[in-house]
Amino acid sequence: MIADSDQNVVALDWAYSNADGTLSNQHILHKPYGDTGFADVTEEVAIGWLEEQLANTPEEFSAAIAKRKEEAEYEQTLAPYEPHPSGPPTPITMSIPDEEIEGAS
């Protein structure tokens, strides 16, 4: 929770998780912030505020996580290539320094 100098909760950090991953962000609460005293802001109260104010549904969050996972999996398939003067482009390979290979045993 983020509170101002008057002890009004003005923002909430949140996270939504499923088997494929997690989305998280910070939600700035709509003004007025209400009359709930800071000491009375329980997790249940904060979740209630988020459910009232966040426009996204669990299905939308799950779809966003699935899309992010799909993009990450696609990115793993990308490989850098460099021009080759006498033929088609060639893959760029990363070499591991000998010190790292020796230290791995």
C-alpha positions as CSV (number, residue, x, y, z in Angstrom):
1,M,0.0,0.0,0.0
2,I,1.1,3.6,-0.7
3,A,-0.2,6.2,1.7
4,D,0.0,10.0,1.7
5,S,1.0,12.2,4.7
6,D,-2.7,12.2,5.9
7,Q,-2.6,8.4,6.1
8,N,-4.9,8.0,3.1
9,V,-4.2,4.9,1.1
10,V,-3.7,6.4,-2.4
11,A,-2.3,3.4,-4.3
12,L,-2.1,-0.4,-4.1
13,D,0.5,-2.8,-5.5
14,W,-1.2,-5.9,-6.8
15,A,-0.3,-9.2,-8.5
16,Y,-2.4,-11.7,-10.4
17,S,-1.0,-15.2,-10.8
18,N,-1.9,-18.4,-12.5
19,A,0.0,-21.6,-13.6
20,D,1.6,-19.7,-16.5
21,G,2.9,-16.7,-14.6
22,T,2.2,-13.5,-12.8
23,L,1.2,-10.0,-13.8
24,S,1.7,-7.1,-11.3
25,N,1.3,-3.4,-11.3
26,Q,0.3,-0.5,-9.1
27,H,-3.2,0.9,-9.1
28,I,-3.8,4.5,-8.2
29,L,-7.0,4.7,-6.2
30,H,-9.8,6.9,-7.4
31,K,-10.4,10.1,-5.4
32,P,-11.9,10.6,-2.8
33,Y,-10.0,7.8,-1.1
34,G,-12.8,7.1,1.4
35,D,-13.0,7.3,5.1
36,T,-11.4,4.0,6.0
37,G,-8.8,4.7,8.7
38,F,-5.3,3.6,7.7
39,A,-5.2,1.1,10.6
40,D,-8.4,-0.5,9.4
41,V,-7.2,-1.1,5.8
42,T,-6.9,-4.9,5.9
43,E,-5.9,-7.1,3.0
44,E,-9.6,-7.9,2.6
45,V,-10.5,-4.2,2.4
46,A,-7.7,-3.5,-0.1
47,I,-8.7,-6.4,-2.3
48,G,-12.3,-5.1,-2.3
49,W,-11.1,-1.7,-3.5
50,L,-9.1,-3.4,-6.3
51,E,-12.1,-5.5,-7.3
52,E,-14.3,-2.3,-7.4
53,Q,-11.8,-0.2,-9.4
54,L,-9.8,-2.5,-11.7
55,A,-11.5,-2.8,-15.0
56,N,-9.9,-6.1,-15.9
57,T,-11.4,-9.5,-15.4
58,P,-9.5,-12.6,-14.4
59,E,-10.0,-13.9,-17.9
60,E,-8.2,-10.8,-19.3
61,F,-5.4,-11.1,-16.8
62,S,-5.0,-14.8,-17.8
63,A,-5.0,-13.9,-21.5
64,A,-2.3,-11.3,-20.9
65,I,-0.2,-13.8,-19.0
66,A,-0.6,-16.3,-21.8
67,K,0.3,-13.7,-24.4
68,R,3.4,-12.7,-22.5
69,K,4.4,-16.4,-22.2
70,E,3.9,-17.0,-25.9
71,E,6.0,-13.9,-26.7
72,A,8.8,-15.1,-24.4
73,E,8.7,-18.6,-26.0
74,Y,8.9,-17.0,-29.5
75,E,11.8,-14.8,-28.4
76,Q,13.7,-17.9,-27.4
77,T,13.5,-19.1,-31.0
78,L,15.2,-16.0,-32.4
79,A,18.8,-16.3,-33.4
80,P,21.2,-13.5,-34.5
81,Y,22.9,-13.8,-37.9
82,E,25.6,-11.7,-39.5
83,P,26.3,-10.9,-43.2
84,H,28.8,-13.2,-44.8
85,P,30.9,-11.8,-47.7
86,S,30.9,-14.9,-49.8
87,G,27.5,-16.4,-49.1
88,P,24.3,-16.3,-47.1
89,P,24.3,-14.8,-43.6
90,T,25.8,-17.1,-40.9
91,P,24.6,-17.6,-37.3
92,I,26.4,-15.7,-34.6
93,T,27.6,-18.1,-32.0
94,M,28.5,-17.1,-28.5
95,S,31.8,-18.6,-27.2
96,I,32.3,-19.4,-23.6
97,P,35.7,-18.3,-22.2
98,D,38.0,-21.2,-21.2
99,E,38.0,-20.0,-17.6
100,E,34.3,-20.5,-17.3
101,I,34.5,-24.0,-18.8
102,E,37.3,-25.0,-16.4
103,G,35.4,-23.5,-13.4
104,A,32.2,-25.5,-14.2
105,S,33.7,-28.9,-13.3
